[in-house]
Amino acid sequence: MSKSLLYKLGILLLLIMVVAVFEYFDDDTLKIDSKYKKDATIDYFADDLDVTQYKTDGSVDYNITSDKLTHVQEKDISYLVKPKALLYKNQTSPWQITSNKGEVGPKGDTIVLINDVKGIQADEKGGVNSFEIGQQANDTDPVKYGKVNVYANKKYAESNDYVIFNAPDGQTSGNGVKAHMDTNQIEILSNVKTKINRGQNAN
């Protein structure tokens, strides 16, 4: 498997720090579009993927794991099962970001994180920051269906789905989010609601 693809995968998942289910998947089993069923070729795959990127000072920049990566040649798409990223701003409080599934697009330029997209971080003050993207279809289905599109070249990520951001000082929620990674700006698009935790100081 190409080292450059793994590197791009790590960079793309790094960007995501800041209701649709694709029909390619059913639980952990790969489904192929009917257009490709007769001639779909899995040209490489990896089980228990584990990639660590280091900073120039030797400290960990991020760690990416996935239960499985499968690449379909005709579509030039890599499919991920249960990807997880540990993203280090420093060595004591990494962001942990997970989803049920993922897709890495042709040339590694885009990635889609799919269903149960969650992130959590314990900050230096002992508080917890977190986010969730997606909503349950009904009370009997525990999955939060949603997706996040990440565009590496633009350093930009977006989702049309419901999002909740939690911080020690409160909670912000709404429909749709745009994240500009180069400026660290996050915009919730509509139906924005904010709850303030009384007695907590903003970070």
C-alpha positions in Angstrom: 0.0 0.0 0.0 1.2 3.5 -0.9 2.9 5.4 2.0 1.7 8.6 0.4 -2.0 7.5 0.6 -1.5 6.7 4.3 0.1 10.1 4.9 -2.7 11.9 3.1 -5.2 9.8 5.1 -3.6 11.1 8.3 -3.6 14.7 7.1 -7.2 14.5 6.1 -8.3 13.1 9.5 -6.2 15.7 11.2 -8.4 18.4 9.6 -11.6 17.1 11.0 -10.7 18.3 14.5 -12.6 21.2 14.3 -28.8 12.0 7.0 -27.2 10.1 4.8 -25.9 6.5 4.9 -23.8 5.6 1.9 -25.2 2.5 0.2 -21.7 1.1 -0.1 -21.8 -0.2 3.5 -23.9 -2.6 5.5 -22.4 -2.9 9.0 -18.8 -4.0 8.4 -19.4 -5.5 5.0 -18.4 -3.6 1.9 -21.1 -3.1 -0.8 -20.3 -2.0 -4.3 -22.5 0.2 -6.5 -24.5 -1.8 -9.0 -22.5 0.0 -11.7 -19.4 -1.9 -10.4 -20.8 -5.2 -9.2 -19.6 -7.3 -12.1 -16.1 -5.9 -12.4 -15.2 -4.4 -9.0 -11.6 -5.1 -8.1 -10.2 -4.8 -4.6 -6.6 -4.2 -5.5 -5.3 -3.8 -1.9 -6.6 -3.8 1.7 -5.2 -3.6 5.2 -6.5 -4.9 8.5 -5.8 -3.2 11.8 -4.4 -0.1 10.1 -2.1 1.9 12.5 -0.3 5.0 11.3 1.6 7.4 13.5 3.0 10.8 12.3 5.7 12.5 14.3 6.6 16.2 14.6 10.1 17.5 13.9 10.9 17.4 17.6 10.1 13.7 17.8 6.8 14.1 19.6 3.6 12.5 18.3 1.6 14.7 15.9 -1.3 12.2 15.3 -2.1 8.5 15.4 -4.7 7.0 12.9 -6.2 3.5 13.3 -8.9 1.7 11.4 -10.2 -1.8 11.7 -10.0 -2.2 7.9 -9.1 -0.3 4.8 -10.3 -1.6 1.4 -9.4 0.1 -1.9 -11.7 -0.4 -5.0 -9.8 0.0 -8.2 -12.6 1.1 -10.5 -13.7 3.9 -8.3 -10.3 4.7 -6.8 -11.9 5.0 -3.4 -10.6 3.5 -0.1 -13.3 2.4 2.4 -12.6 2.5 6.2 -14.2 0.6 9.0 -14.3 2.3 12.4 -11.5 4.9 11.8 -10.1 6.6 14.9 -7.7 9.5 15.2 -5.7 10.8 18.1 -4.7 14.4 17.3 -2.1 16.0 19.5 -1.9 19.7 20.1 0.4 18.8 22.9 1.3 15.5 24.5 -1.3 15.6 27.4 -4.7 16.4 25.8 -5.2 14.8 22.3 -8.5 15.0 20.5 -10.0 11.5 19.9 -12.2 11.5 16.8 -14.1 8.4 15.7 -16.8 7.4 13.2 -18.4 4.1 12.1 -17.1 4.3 8.5 -15.2 6.5 6.1 -14.3 7.0 2.5 -11.0 8.4 1.1 -11.6 9.8 -2.4 -9.4 9.5 -5.5 -5.8 10.7 -5.0 -6.5 11.2 -1.3 -7.8 14.7 -1.8 -11.1 14.2 0.1 -12.5 12.1 2.9 -16.0 11.5 4.1 -16.5 10.4 7.8 -19.8 8.6 8.1 -22.2 7.9 11.0 -21.6 8.4 14.7 -19.0 11.1 14.1 -17.7 12.1 17.5 -14.8 13.9 19.1 -13.7 14.3 22.7 -10.8 16.1 24.4 -9.8 16.6 28.1 -8.3 20.0 28.3 -5.4 21.2 30.6 -7.9 22.6 33.2 -9.6 19.3 33.6 -12.6 20.2 31.5 -14.0 18.1 28.6 -14.7 19.4 25.1 -16.6 17.3 22.7 -18.7 17.3 19.5 -21.2 14.9 17.8 -22.5 15.1 14.2 -25.7 13.4 13.1 -29.1 12.3 14.5 -30.9 9.1 15.4 -33.5 7.9 12.9 -35.8 6.7 15.7 -35.7 5.8 19.4 -34.8 2.1 18.7 -31.8 2.9 16.4 -28.7 4.0 18.4 -26.8 5.1 15.3 -26.5 8.9 14.8 -26.6 9.1 11.0 -24.6 11.9 9.5 -21.5 12.6 7.5 -18.6 15.2 7.3 -16.9 16.1 4.0 -13.3 17.2 4.3 -11.3 18.9 1.5 -7.6 18.7 2.1 -6.4 21.2 -0.5 -8.8 23.8 0.8 -8.2 23.1 4.5 -11.9 23.0 4.8 -14.6 20.7 6.2 -18.4 20.8 6.1 -21.5 18.9 7.1 -25.2 19.5 6.5 -26.2 17.5 9.5 -27.1 18.3 13.0 -24.1 19.2 15.2 -23.6 19.6 18.9 -20.5 21.2 20.5 -19.9 20.8 24.2 -17.4 22.8 26.3 -17.0 23.4 30.1 -18.8 26.7 29.7 -21.8 25.5 27.7 -23.3 23.8 24.6 -23.9 25.1 21.1 -26.0 23.2 18.6 -27.5 23.7 15.1 -27.9 22.4 11.6 -24.9 22.3 9.4 -21.3 23.4 10.1 -18.4 24.9 8.1 -14.9 24.7 9.5 -12.0 26.7 8.0 -9.0 24.9 9.4 -6.4 27.5 8.3 -8.1 30.2 10.3 -9.6 27.9 13.0 -13.0 29.4 12.4 -16.2 27.3 12.9 -19.6 28.4 11.7 -22.9 26.7 12.6 -25.3 27.4 9.7 -28.8 27.5 11.0 -31.1 26.9 14.0 -28.3 27.8 16.4 -29.0 27.2 20.1 -26.6 28.0 23.0 -26.8 26.9 26.6 -24.5 28.5 29.1 -23.3 26.7 32.2 -23.7 29.1 35.0 -20.7 29.6 37.2 -18.3 28.4 34.5 -15.7 30.6 33.0 -15.2 30.6 29.2 -11.8 29.3 28.1 
